[in-house]
Amino acid sequence: MPLKPPSRVQPTAIPIFALKWHSSPAILPAHILAYAGGGGSARTGIGNTINIQIDTQTILIDTGVEIGVALDILVTQSALIYVAIGISDSIKIYFLDLEKSEAVLAGAVDFGKGSGVNAVAWNAYADTIVAGCEDGKVQIATVEFENDTSIHLEKTFELEGHIKAVCSCAFHPRNPGVLMSSAKDGTCRVWNLEIDDEDKCMEVLDCKIYDPKGPKPKANILNPKPGQLLVRGCAFGDLDGRVIYTIQSGRKGGAYLSVWKLLRRVVPGETVIPPDNPNGPPQPKFVFEFKESMRKQVSKYPVSAMSLSGDFSTLALGDTDGSITLLSTDSFKRIKFWECAHDLPVTCIAARPLPMPLSGEELTGIAVDAISASADNKICHVTRQRKSALKPKRKERGNGSGKRSLGVLYPFYLVLFAMMVYSIKVAFDVCHGEFFGGLDDIMGVKQCILHTVLWAASDRPGIAFIPH
């Protein structure tokens, strides 16, 4: 279904498989949109590229015979821009030289043949990067900036636990050592890199695709086989990392949103000695764990892409029917829905990075809420607005010598109107007899007004000249 203005469609020359929208107005006034895709090897004639737009400036990266399928953007405190790309079995990081309008390969790390990077994310300190892979592993690499155009990447951890392909990864907004990943095995795992143990998994969130308040589902829905329940997206829902959102579905059927909250639980029968009071009495032992607080169906079709806005207020969802949904995280009700905005399943989506106005929006009066892409060679910019916020300009009358407004000519029009009223009154006083003569005396009325009220004939008695 075609998008209605002010939402719009941006045609692309290639199918799009990865998209990232970033804004850091305190550091860089411009906002950045990057997307990657292509149609295969160079011999097919369809180029595999990464397109990076910084306001009106565009930088292209040719990826040759490989297609980028994951993106993340970093803007440093000194306003340097880096783009991390998941491509084949590796992550490549490019430095964007805005003066030369080109991208320079600054560093790369390979995770081994057959890894297949599906997701990429920086941590809060930009010293670590994660890759979620097709083989089910979550790969961790350290990032060391040697200079602006040279980065040393070194693989440090290989987190194992997922038994199917990883779909999404996200670091904690503030804690650089905590992250999570979701996969096609029906789970979302929370990891802590600071745990002094080989197994760094803190918790496994077991996702479900049925209404907990509804009737008991069938066995294949209640306990699906690995690979039949896909957790396509995960996100931390606040700055403290106490809320997690997951989106899951089967290969067919509706998609469900789960809200997980971090709770403190007392461990029955276990106590601990407080470290700040070793001689004091033992205290109950507490543990923190995520519990599912809500599960709700949000789409009739599997959701293939999810993104959370920068202010944590809105979830943007794209489904396999090509539709786009904006969902409020306050009420978890639908804000807006664009049915079949794409002709094919949505491959990637990005919610608005910041609630404040972004550069360029003052010219259009349109605040875009989400940007989505698909293999249908279209990028959709959708907004909940019904029309532009700009007020239409008032039309002004003018001629060759300049423009005049009604306000300037108002005194002239007022005098002219007063003269017309006075003329009508005099005409009625002088020619009232003719006015009541009926239709037969119309010529008499005309002669009276012309020759008595408005103009005197030359042969009419009176004073022809002003006496000296």
C-alpha positions as CSV (number, residue, x, y, z in Angstrom):
1,M,0.0,0.0,0.0
2,P,1.6,3.3,-1.0
3,L,2.7,5.6,1.8
4,K,0.7,8.8,2.2
5,P,2.5,12.1,2.6
6,P,4.3,13.4,4.7
7,S,5.8,9.9,4.9
8,R,7.8,9.1,1.9
9,V,9.6,6.4,-0.1
10,Q,13.3,6.7,-1.1
11,P,14.1,4.4,-4.1
12,T,17.4,2.6,-4.1
13,A,19.4,0.8,-6.8
14,I,20.0,-2.3,-4.7
15,P,18.1,-4.5,-2.1
16,I,18.9,-3.3,1.4
17,F,19.9,-5.8,4.2
18,A,21.3,-3.5,7.0
19,L,20.5,0.0,8.2
20,K,21.6,2.3,11.0
21,W,20.4,5.8,12.0
22,H,22.6,7.7,14.4
23,S,22.6,11.2,15.9
24,S,25.0,12.9,18.4
25,P,24.0,16.6,18.2
26,A,26.2,17.6,21.2
27,I,29.2,16.4,19.2
28,L,28.2,16.5,15.5
29,P,25.2,18.6,14.3
30,A,24.5,16.3,11.4
31,H,22.6,13.0,11.7
32,I,23.9,9.9,9.9
33,L,22.0,7.3,7.9
34,A,24.0,4.2,6.7
35,Y,22.6,1.3,4.8
36,A,24.2,-1.7,3.1
37,G,23.1,-4.3,0.5
38,G,23.5,-5.5,-3.0
39,G,22.5,-8.2,-5.4
40,G,25.4,-10.7,-5.5
41,S,28.8,-10.9,-7.1
42,A,30.3,-8.1,-9.3
43,R,29.6,-10.2,-12.4
44,T,25.9,-9.8,-12.0
45,G,26.1,-6.1,-12.6
46,I,24.4,-5.2,-9.3
47,G,27.0,-3.5,-7.0
48,N,27.4,-4.5,-3.4
49,T,27.8,-1.2,-1.6
50,I,27.4,0.7,1.7
51,N,25.8,4.1,1.4
52,I,26.5,6.6,4.2
53,Q,24.6,9.9,4.2
54,I,25.7,12.7,6.5
55,D,23.0,15.4,5.9
56,T,23.5,16.2,2.2
57,Q,26.9,14.5,1.9
58,T,27.1,10.9,0.6
59,I,30.0,8.5,0.9
60,L,29.9,5.1,-0.9
61,I,31.9,2.0,0.0
62,D,32.3,-0.8,-2.6
63,T,32.2,-4.2,-0.9
64,G,33.0,-6.2,-4.0
65,V,31.5,-9.7,-4.1
66,E,30.5,-9.6,-0.4
67,I,27.3,-8.1,1.0
68,G,27.2,-6.1,4.3
69,V,24.4,-7.4,6.6
70,A,25.0,-5.6,9.8
71,L,26.0,-2.0,10.7
72,D,26.8,0.2,13.7
73,I,28.0,3.8,13.9
74,L,30.4,5.4,16.4
75,V,30.9,9.2,16.7
76,T,33.9,10.0,19.0
77,Q,34.2,13.0,21.3
78,S,36.4,14.7,18.7
79,A,33.6,14.3,16.1
80,L,35.3,11.5,14.2
81,I,32.9,9.0,12.5
82,Y,33.5,5.3,12.3
83,V,31.2,2.7,10.7
84,A,31.5,-1.0,11.7
85,I,30.2,-3.4,9.1
86,G,29.4,-7.1,9.5
87,I,30.4,-8.7,6.2
88,S,30.9,-12.4,5.6
89,D,32.9,-13.9,8.5
90,S,34.4,-10.6,9.8
91,I,33.9,-7.1,11.1
92,K,35.4,-4.2,9.2
93,I,35.7,-0.7,10.6
94,Y,35.9,2.3,8.2
95,F,36.9,5.9,9.1
96,L,34.9,8.5,7.3
97,D,37.0,11.4,5.9
98,L,34.4,14.1,5.4
99,E,36.8,16.6,3.8
100,K,37.8,14.1,1.1
101,S,34.3,12.5,1.1
102,E,35.7,9.0,1.3
103,A,35.9,6.0,3.6
104,V,39.2,4.6,4.8
105,L,39.5,1.0,6.1
106,A,40.9,1.4,9.6
107,G,40.7,-2.1,10.9
108,A,39.2,-5.6,10.6
109,V,38.9,-8.8,12.5
110,D,38.0,-12.3,11.2
111,F,36.2,-14.8,13.3
112,G,36.8,-17.9,11.1
113,K,35.4,-19.5,8.1
114,G,31.7,-20.2,8.4
115,S,31.0,-17.8,11.2
116,G,28.7,-15.6,9.2
117,V,28.3,-12.3,11.1
118,N,24.6,-11.3,11.4
119,A,24.7,-8.5,14.0
120,V,27.2,-5.9,15.2
121,A,27.3,-3.5,18.2
122,W,29.8,-1.2,20.0
123,N,29.8,-1.0,23.8
124,A,29.4,2.3,25.7
125,Y,33.1,2.9,25.9
126,A,33.8,2.1,22.3
127,D,36.7,-0.3,23.4
128,T,34.8,-3.5,22.6
129,I,32.7,-4.7,19.7
130,V,30.4,-7.8,19.5
131,A,29.4,-9.9,16.5
132,G,26.4,-12.2,16.6
133,C,27.1,-15.1,14.2
134,E,25.2,-17.6,12.0
135,D,26.9,-20.5,13.8
136,G,25.3,-19.5,17.1
137,K,28.4,-18.0,18.7
138,V,28.7,-14.5,20.1
139,Q,32.2,-13.1,19.3
140,I,33.9,-10.4,21.3
141,A,36.8,-8.3,20.1
142,T,38.7,-5.4,21.7
143,V,39.1,-2.1,19.9
144,E,42.3,-0.1,20.2
145,F,42.6,3.2,18.4
146,E,46.2,3.6,17.2
147,N,45.4,6.8,15.3
148,D,42.4,8.3,13.4
149,T,42.8,5.9,10.5
150,S,44.3,2.8,12.2
151,I,42.4,0.5,14.6
152,H,43.7,-2.7,16.1
153,L,41.0,-5.3,16.6
154,E,41.7,-8.5,18.6
155,K,39.3,-11.3,19.3
156,T,39.1,-12.0,23.0
157,F,36.0,-14.0,23.9
158,E,33.9,-16.6,22.1
159,L,30.6,-16.9,24.0
160,E,28.8,-20.2,23.5
161,G,25.3,-21.1,24.4
162,H,23.0,-20.5,21.5
163,I,22.3,-23.6,19.4
164,K,21.0,-21.6,16.4
165,A,21.9,-18.5,14.5
166,V,22.2,-15.3,16.4
167,C,19.8,-12.5,15.1
168,S,20.5,-9.5,17.3
169,C,23.1,-8.2,19.9
170,A,23.0,-5.1,22.2
171,F,25.3,-3.8,24.8
172,H,24.1,-2.3,28.1
173,P,23.6,1.5,27.7
174,R,26.1,2.2,30.6
175,N,27.8,-1.0,31.7
176,P,30.5,-1.7,29.0
177,G,30.8,-5.4,30.1
178,V,27.2,-6.4,30.0
179,L,25.4,-7.4,26.7
180,M,22.7,-9.6,25.4
181,S,22.0,-11.6,22.3
182,S,18.9,-13.2,20.8
183,A,18.8,-16.2,18.4
184,K,16.7,-18.6,16.4
185,D,16.8,-21.1,19.3
186,G,13.9,-19.2,21.1
187,T,16.2,-17.6,23.8
188,C,17.7,-14.3,24.7
189,R,20.9,-14.5,26.7
190,V,22.4,-11.9,29.0
191,W,26.2,-12.0,29.3
192,N,28.7,-10.4,31.6
193,L,32.3,-10.2,30.3
194,E,33.6,-9.3,33.8
195,I,32.6,-12.7,35.3
196,D,35.8,-14.6,36.1
197,D,34.6,-17.8,34.6
198,E,34.6,-19.5,31.2
199,D,30.8,-19.4,31.2
200,K,29.9,-15.7,31.2
201,C,26.2,-16.2,30.7
202,M,24.3,-14.5,33.5
203,E,20.8,-15.5,32.5
204,V,18.8,-17.2,29.8
205,L,15.4,-15.7,28.9
206,D,13.1,-18.4,27.5
207,C,10.8,-16.7,25.1
208,K,7.2,-17.9,24.2
209,I,4.8,-17.2,21.4
210,Y,1.3,-17.6,23.0
211,D,-0.9,-15.5,25.2
212,P,-0.3,-16.4,28.9
213,K,-3.9,-15.4,29.7
214,G,-5.4,-17.4,26.9
215,P,-6.2,-21.1,26.5
216,K,-3.4,-23.7,26.8
217,P,-1.6,-23.9,23.4
218,K,-0.7,-26.9,21.4
219,A,2.5,-28.9,22.3
220,N,4.5,-27.6,19.3
221,I,3.7,-24.0,20.4
222,L,4.3,-24.6,24.1
223,N,7.6,-26.4,23.6
224,P,8.8,-25.7,20.0
225,K,11.8,-27.5,18.5
226,P,15.0,-25.6,18.1
227,G,14.8,-23.4,15.0
228,Q,11.0,-23.1,15.1
229,L,10.9,-20.1,17.5
230,L,12.8,-17.1,16.4
231,V,13.8,-14.2,18.7
232,R,14.6,-11.6,16.0
233,G,15.2,-8.6,18.2
234,C,16.3,-7.6,21.7
235,A,16.9,-4.2,23.4
236,F,17.6,-2.7,26.8
237,G,14.6,-0.6,27.7
238,D,16.2,2.0,30.0
239,L,19.6,3.5,30.8
240,D,20.1,1.3,33.9
241,G,19.5,-2.0,32.0
242,R,16.6,-3.0,34.3
243,V,14.2,-3.6,31.4
244,I,14.6,-5.8,28.4
245,Y,12.4,-6.1,25.3
246,T,12.4,-9.2,23.1
247,I,10.3,-9.8,19.9
248,Q,9.7,-13.5,19.0
249,S,7.6,-15.5,16.6
250,G,7.4,-18.8,14.8
251,R,8.3,-19.1,11.2
252,K,4.6,-18.4,10.5
253,G,1.9,-16.8,12.6
254,G,1.8,-13.8,14.9
255,A,4.7,-12.1,16.7
256,Y,4.8,-11.5,20.5
257,L,6.6,-8.8,22.5
258,S,7.9,-9.7,25.9
259,V,8.9,-7.3,28.6
260,W,11.5,-8.5,31.1
261,K,12.2,-6.7,34.4
262,L,15.2,-7.1,36.7
263,L,13.9,-8.2,40.1
264,R,15.6,-9.0,43.4
265,R,14.8,-12.4,44.9
266,V,15.7,-13.9,48.3
267,V,17.3,-17.3,48.2
268,P,15.5,-19.5,50.7
269,G,17.8,-20.9,53.4
270,E,20.9,-19.1,52.3
271,T,22.7,-16.3,54.1
272,V,25.8,-14.2,53.5
273,I,28.2,-12.2,55.7
274,P,28.1,-8.5,54.8
275,P,31.5,-7.4,53.5
276,D,31.2,-4.0,55.3
277,N,30.4,-5.7,58.6
278,P,32.2,-9.1,58.9
279,N,31.5,-9.4,62.6
280,G,27.8,-8.7,62.2
281,P,24.9,-11.2,61.9
282,P,24.4,-13.1,58.6
283,Q,22.0,-11.4,56.1
284,P,19.6,-13.1,53.7
285,K,21.1,-13.8,50.3
286,F,19.7,-12.0,47.4
287,V,20.0,-12.7,43.7
288,F,18.9,-10.5,40.7
289,E,17.1,-12.1,37.8
290,F,15.0,-11.0,34.9
291,K,11.3,-12.0,35.0
292,E,8.8,-11.7,32.2
293,S,6.3,-9.1,33.3
294,M,4.2,-8.9,30.1
295,R,3.7,-10.7,26.8
296,K,1.5,-9.4,24.1
297,Q,0.9,-10.2,20.4
298,V,1.9,-7.2,18.3
299,S,1.6,-8.4,14.8
300,K,-0.4,-11.0,12.8
301,Y,2.9,-11.9,11.0
302,P,6.4,-12.7,12.1
303,V,8.4,-9.6,13.0
304,S,11.6,-9.6,11.0
305,A,13.2,-6.3,12.4
306,M,13.0,-4.3,15.6
307,S,14.5,-1.1,16.8
308,L,14.0,1.0,20.0
309,S,14.1,4.8,19.9
310,G,16.9,6.8,21.6
311,D,14.5,8.0,24.3
312,F,13.2,4.5,25.0
313,S,9.6,5.6,24.3
314,T,8.9,3.9,21.0
315,L,9.4,0.5,19.4
316,A,9.6,0.3,15.6
317,L,8.7,-3.1,14.2
318,G,8.9,-4.4,10.6
319,D,7.2,-7.7,9.7
320,T,7.3,-10.3,6.9
321,D,4.2,-8.8,5.3
322,G,6.1,-5.6,4.6
323,S,4.1,-3.6,7.3
324,I,5.6,-1.1,9.8
325,T,4.3,-0.6,13.3
326,L,5.1,2.1,15.9
327,L,4.5,0.9,19.5
328,S,4.4,2.9,22.7
329,T,6.5,1.5,25.5
330,D,4.3,3.2,28.1
331,S,1.0,1.5,27.1
332,F,2.3,-1.0,24.6
333,K,-0.5,0.1,22.3
334,R,-0.1,0.8,18.6
335,I,0.8,4.5,17.8
336,K,0.7,4.1,14.0
337,F,0.6,1.4,11.5
338,W,1.6,1.4,7.8
339,E,0.2,-1.7,6.1
340,C,2.3,-3.3,3.4
341,A,4.6,-0.2,3.1
342,H,7.1,-2.6,1.5
343,D,6.5,-5.2,-1.2
344,L,8.7,-7.7,0.5
345,P,9.5,-8.5,4.2
346,V,11.2,-5.7,6.1
347,T,14.9,-6.6,6.4
348,C,15.9,-3.8,8.8
349,I,14.5,-0.8,10.6
350,A,15.8,2.1,12.7
351,A,13.7,4.1,15.2
352,R,14.3,7.8,15.7
353,P,17.7,8.2,17.5
354,L,16.7,11.3,19.5
355,P,13.4,13.1,20.3
356,M,14.8,16.6,19.6
357,P,14.7,18.1,16.1
358,L,17.3,16.8,13.8
359,S,19.3,18.8,11.2
360,G,17.3,19.5,8.1
361,E,13.9,19.0,9.7
362,E,13.4,22.8,10.2
363,L,13.2,23.0,6.4
364,T,10.5,20.4,6.0
365,G,8.6,20.6,9.2
366,I,8.5,16.7,9.3
367,A,9.9,14.6,12.1
368,V,10.6,11.1,10.9
369,D,9.8,8.5,13.5
370,A,11.4,5.4,11.8
371,I,13.3,4.4,8.7
372,S,12.9,0.9,7.2
373,A,14.3,-1.0,4.3
374,S,13.7,-4.2,2.4
375,A,14.8,-6.2,-0.6
376,D,12.2,-4.4,-2.7
377,N,14.7,-1.6,-3.4
378,K,12.9,0.9,-1.2
379,I,13.7,2.9,2.0
380,C,10.6,4.1,3.8
381,H,10.7,7.3,6.0
382,V,7.6,7.2,8.1
383,T,6.1,9.8,10.4
384,R,3.1,9.9,12.7
385,Q,2.5,13.5,11.5
386,R,-0.5,14.1,9.2
387,K,1.1,17.2,7.7
388,S,4.1,19.4,7.8
389,A,4.5,21.5,10.9
390,L,5.5,24.5,8.8
391,K,2.9,27.2,8.5
392,P,2.0,28.0,4.8
393,K,3.2,31.5,3.7
394,R,0.5,34.1,3.3
395,K,-0.2,35.1,-0.3
396,E,0.6,38.7,-1.1
397,R,-0.7,40.8,-3.9
398,G,1.8,42.7,-6.0
399,N,2.6,44.4,-9.3
400,G,5.7,45.3,-11.3
401,S,6.7,48.1,-9.0
402,G,6.4,46.2,-5.7
403,K,4.0,44.4,-3.3
404,R,1.2,46.0,-1.4
405,S,-0.9,44.6,1.4
406,L,-4.4,45.3,2.4
407,G,-3.2,46.9,5.6
408,V,-1.4,49.7,3.7
409,L,-4.4,50.5,1.5
410,Y,-7.0,50.2,4.3
411,P,-7.4,54.1,4.8
412,F,-7.9,54.6,1.1
413,Y,-10.6,51.9,0.9
414,L,-12.3,53.4,4.0
415,V,-12.6,56.9,2.5
416,L,-13.8,55.5,-0.8
417,F,-16.5,53.5,1.0
418,A,-17.7,56.6,2.9
419,M,-17.9,58.6,-0.3
420,M,-20.1,55.8,-1.9
421,V,-22.4,55.8,1.1
422,Y,-22.8,59.6,1.0
423,S,-23.4,59.6,-2.8
424,I,-26.2,57.0,-2.3
425,K,-27.8,59.1,0.4
426,V,-27.8,62.3,-1.6
427,A,-29.1,60.4,-4.7
428,F,-32.0,59.1,-2.6
429,D,-32.8,62.5,-1.1
430,V,-32.9,64.3,-4.4
431,C,-34.4,61.6,-6.6
432,H,-36.7,59.9,-4.2
433,G,-39.7,60.7,-6.3
434,E,-38.2,58.9,-9.3
435,F,-37.2,55.9,-7.2
436,F,-40.9,55.3,-6.3
437,G,-42.1,55.7,-9.8
438,G,-41.8,52.0,-10.6
439,L,-40.2,50.3,-13.6
440,D,-41.7,52.8,-16.0
441,D,-39.6,55.6,-14.5
442,I,-36.2,53.9,-14.7
443,M,-35.0,56.4,-17.3
444,G,-36.2,59.2,-15.1
445,V,-34.1,57.8,-12.2
446,K,-31.0,57.6,-14.5
447,Q,-31.4,61.2,-15.7
448,C,-31.9,62.5,-12.2
449,I,-28.8,60.8,-10.8
450,L,-26.6,61.8,-13.8
451,H,-27.7,65.4,-14.4
452,T,-28.9,66.4,-11.0
453,V,-26.8,64.6,-8.4
454,L,-23.5,63.7,-10.2
455,W,-23.2,66.2,-13.0
456,A,-24.9,69.6,-13.9
457,A,-25.6,70.4,-17.5
458,S,-24.0,73.6,-18.9
459,D,-27.4,75.2,-19.6
460,R,-28.6,74.7,-16.0
461,P,-29.1,78.0,-14.1
462,G,-26.5,78.7,-11.4
463,I,-23.0,80.0,-11.0
464,A,-20.8,78.9,-13.8
465,F,-17.6,80.6,-12.6
466,I,-16.3,81.7,-9.3
467,P,-16.7,85.4,-9.0
468,H,-13.6,87.6,-8.6
